[in-house]
Amino acid sequence: MNALKHIISLTLILLIICGQPAGAEETDGDFRKYVRDLSSFTFRDLEDAEPAADSELSPHQDPFYLHDHDMLLGESYGDFSSGGMALRFGRQQYHSGIGYAWKPTDLFNPKPFLDPMYGLEGIDSAYMAYSFPGDGEYEISTFYSFENNHEGSDDPNVRDGDYHVKVKTHMEVLDLAIHYTEVNRNRTDYEGLISGNVEPENAVIPVRWHLLSAGISSQIGGMGIYAEGGHAWLSVDEDTDKSVEENFAKDHSKFLVGVDYTFENELYLVLEYYQEGQGKASSEDYTLNDRLGYFSNERDAIGRDNVFVGARYPIADMTSIELYNIINANDSSMILNPWLVWSAGEDITVKFSAQIPVGEEDSSVGGAEPSAFAHIQLNF
């Protein structure tokens, strides 16, 4: 019921703002269905990966294991358009950021920290957008997710889904977008769970995010320049202990700036700097919750200052090599991420990759083992 109320409210807002009769424009009423099967196969040496039942968990040990394979339904949705109005309903991919490795304005697509190029997964959702007529290019859109991140919770403050509202404009020299997002995200009290001070059913803490953000992009002399960021207000339910709120629901800001460029020989380079407001300035400040929250993708970064350097170069008509590096400038650690990508048109893409953590034992990647995997993506 709450989900329905959100959709009706957002729909009425758009209709009131737009207020244009549908009959005045040609209407496309065909129902189209898009289906993508995404298969990813992961290879990793899991020997001795799981600690013995009587052993203590190391602060640097990843308790989450990669599956041998995953089969995902990427997208399956219907859409409808009339004049400047567009509607999509079903399982669809959605992102709101413009960054490459990090997207501070996007709270719908957390990425595995060892896989910065992780593809988007489909979200059961509704999307609606309206493009205003005239010489300028202005659009307002809403996105509502039906996927409840706290399914089964009895807390009345937990909402049924996440939503995002965006207003964007395209001008002659730049693109500008303003976002407002509300999402539910879980945080886990690993320290309390491992020490036995917190019962397993109380270790997962529902956190509500309220993010006001903006993004801007432009192109100067063939070089792309972009930036995005915002401020997040976090809250937990009233019964949550105050110390928990201070550790897991701190208000903070985050922002990203980046540049990219493609040379005549098709060599592509990208450079980004990302400041994470929840990040720590030194490895001495890292806690067990910081480390395991980073390993389990509950947070984008563990350090405050982060740098991303990437390159892509085609070596054949359908094959390219890529190299991406994520650097934590606060503890001098790095993740090397080489790729070999083969693409047969739009129907099939095969990717082979490795992740090589480099850093001291007390760094953000300390204790992480190198891994490798392959992605097979089929589009039809």
N, C-alpha and C positions, 0 to 999 in steps of 0.2 A: 504494500500500500504506500509506504514512504517513497519507494522508487517511482511509482506512478505519479505521486504528487510532484516529485521533482521534474519529471518529464513534462507534465502538463504546465507547470509554472514556467519552465524554460521555453516551451513552445509559445505560450501566451506572450512572453516578453518579446520574442522574435517577431511574432505576428503584429504586435502593437507597434514595434519600431518600424517594421517593414511596410505593413499596411498596403500591399499592392494586390489588386484582384488577379487571381490566377487565370481567369478567362481571357485576360488581355494579351497573354503570351501563348506561344505554342507549347503544348505540354507533352512531355515524354513520359508515358505511363507504362512502358514496358518493364516487367520485372526481370531483372538480370541477376544471375547467381554466379558468384566468383568463388572458386574453390582452389585452394592450394594445399598440397600435401608436402610438408617439410619433414625430411628425415635427417637426423644427425646421429652419427656414430662416433663414440668417444672411446679412445684407447688409453689406458693408464695402468701402470703396475700397481695393483692394490695389495701386493704381498706385505703382510705385517702392517697394513694401514690402520686396522682397527685395534685400539688398545685392549689389553686384557681386562677382564671384568674387575680385577682388584687393583688396577693401576690408576694413577692420577693423570688427569688430562693436562698435557703441557700447554703453557700459554701460546706456543707457536704451532700447535698441532691442529690441523683442520679436521673437525669431527664430521664433515659432510663429504660424501663420496660421490664421484661422478658415476652415472649409470652407464651400462654397456651400450645402450642405445635408447633413443627417444623418438617416438613417432607423434607428430603434432599436426593438427588441422589448422593451417595458418589463417585462412579467411573463407568465409561463406556468408554472404550477405546480399540483401536486395537493396536497390536504390531507386529513387524517384526524383525527377527534376521538373521544375516548372518556372520559366522565366529566370529570375535570380535566385530561386529557392532550390536547395538540394537536400535530400534526406537519405540516410543510410541506416539500415537496421539489421543486426545480426552479428556474427563474429567478424571483426575487422581489426586491422592494424591501425594504430593511432600514435602519433608523436607530436609534441608541441615545441621541441627545442631545435636549435640550429647548430649546436656544437657537434663535434665529431666523436670524441671519446667520452665527453660528459655533456649533459643537457640540464643545466640548473632549472630550467622552466618545465621540465618533463618529469612528473612523478608517477607516470603509468608504466614505465619500462625500465626497471632496475636491471643493470648489466652485471654478469659475472665478472669479478675483478680480474680473473685470468684470461678473459676473452672480451677485449674492448670492442671488437667488431661483431658482437653477438646480435643476431637478427631479431627483429620484433616478433612477438607472439600475438596471435589474435586475441581480442577481448570481446566478450559478449556485451554489446553496447548499442547505443543509439547516437547518431550524429546528425546535426542539422546546421545548415549554413545559409546565409543570405548575402548576396553580392548587390550592393547598391548601384542603381543605374547612374550614368553620367560619364563625364570625361575621366574623373579619377577612379582609382580602383580601391574600393573599401569593402570590407567583409566583416560580418559578425558571425560567430559560430559557437555552438555548444556541443559538448560531448558528455554522455552519461554512461557509466559502466554499471552493469548489473551484477558484477562479480563481487561478492561480499568477502572482504578480507578477514572478517571476524565471524564467520558463519557459526551459528550455534550459540552465540553469546547472548546472555540474558540481560546485558547492560542496555538500558533504554537509550543511553547516549550514543550507542554505536549505530551508525546509519547504514542503510541497505547498500549503498554504493558510493562511487567516487564521481566527481564531475569537474568539468573544465569549461570556462568561458573565455573566448579570445576575440579581440578586435584588432584587425590588421589593415594596413594600408600600403599600397605600392606607389612610391613617388618616383620622380625621374632619376634621382641619384641614390635612393635608399629604400629599403623595406623596413617597416616598423610594426611591431606587434605588442599588445598589452594583454597580460594573462591574469586570470584568477582561478585558482585550483583548490579544491578540498578533497582530500583522500584519507583513507584509513591505512595505516602502516603499523605492522607489529614490530616491537623491539623485544629482545630476549635478555633476561637477567641470567647470563651464564655463570657469573660469579656466585650468585645466591644459589643457583641450581647445583653447581658442583660442590659447594661447601655444605650443602644440605640445609641452609638457612631458609630456603624458599622451596615450597612444594612445587612439583612439576606443573600442576594446573595453574599456579600463580606466576610461573616464570615468564610467560608470554604476556606482554603488556601492550594493549591496544593504544595507539597514539593517533590523534587526529591532527592532520596538517592543514593549515590555511596559508596558502602561498600567493603573494601578490608579486608579479614579476613582469619583465619586459625584455624584448630582444630587438636588435637592430643589425642590419647587414647592408653592405654596399660593395662596389667594385671600382677600383682605381687602377687604371693602366693594366687591366687583366688580372690584377691581384684581388682576391676576395678578402674582405675585412668584415668581421662580425663580432658581436658581443651580446651577452645575455646574463641576466641575474635577477635577484629579488630578495625579499625578506619573508621568512617563514615564521608563523606563530604556531606553536605546538601545544596540545592540551591532552590531558588524560581524564578519566572519569573521576568523580568526586571522592570515591572510596580509595583511590590509589594513594599509597604512602607518599608523603611530601619528598622524602629523599629520593624515591624512585622518579618522581617528576623532575627533580633537579638533574638527575643523571641521564634521563632518556627523553625529556620533553623541553629542552632549552630552546627558546627563540633564537634565531640566528639568521645571518645573511650569507649569500654565496653568489659568486659571479665568475664569468668566463670571458676571455678575449682570445681571438684566434685569427690567423691569416692562412690562406692557401693559394697555390699558384700552379698552373699547368704549363710546362714548357712546350716548345714546338715539337720536340721529339716525344711528346706525350708523357714525360716524366711528371708525376704529380707529387707535390710536397705540401704538408700541412703542419702547423705549429700552433699549440694552444697552451694557455696558462689558466688554471682553475684554482680559485681560492674557496675552500670549504670551511664555512663558519663553524662547523662542529669539529673540525680537524684539530690536531694537536701540533704544537710547534717543535716538539722534540720527542724522540723515542722514549725518553725517560718518563714522559707523561702518559704513555700508552697504558691502558688497563686491559685486563682479560676481556671485558665486554667490548672494548674498542676493537681488539684483534679478531675475536670470533664474530662480532657483528660485521666486520669488513669481509671476512672469509665467507660469511653466509649471505652477503649481498644486502644486508640491512642498512648499509650506508655506502655512499659513493666513494669516499676516500677516508683514510685514517689520518693522513697528514693534512696540515692546513694549506700548504703550497704545493701544487702539483703541475707537472709539465708533460705534454704529449707531443711527440715528434713522429711523423709518419711519412712514408714514401710508397708510391706505386709506379711500376714500370711494365709496359707490355713487352713480352719477349716473343710473342707470336700473335697471329690473328685472333685466337681465342684464349690465349694464356697470358697471365701476368704474374709477376712476383711482387710481394708487398712486405714491408717491414714497419712495424709500429712499436714504439717504446713509451711506456708509462713510467714517469720518474716522480718519486716522492722526494722533493727537495729538502724536506725537514730531517730525513734520516739517510739520504744518499742511496736509497734503494731503487731498483728498476725492474720492470718486467719487459723482457724482450719477446716480441710476438711476430715471428716470420710467417708468411702465407705463400702458398702456391694455389692459384685460382684458374680453373678451366671452365669456360662457359660456352655452351652450344646454343647460341641464340638466346631467346627468352624462355625456352622450355626446360632446360636443365643446367644447373651450375654445381660443380664439384670443387670443394675447397679442402686443402690440407694445411694444418697449422700446428705450431708448437708454442708453448708458453715456458719461458725460462726465467725464473725469478733470480735476481742478483742482489745480494745485500747481506749485511751482518746479521747475526743471530737475533739481535734485539730490534731489528728493523721491522717494518710493516710486513715484509714477505719472508722474514726469518723462519726457517723450518719448512717452508713450502717446497714441494718437489717439482721438478720439471714435468710437464705433461704434453700430450699430443692428441689430436683428434681430427676427424674428417666430417665435413658437412656435405650432404647431398640434398639439393633443393630441386623439387619438381614443380613446375607451374603448368596448369592446364585449366 
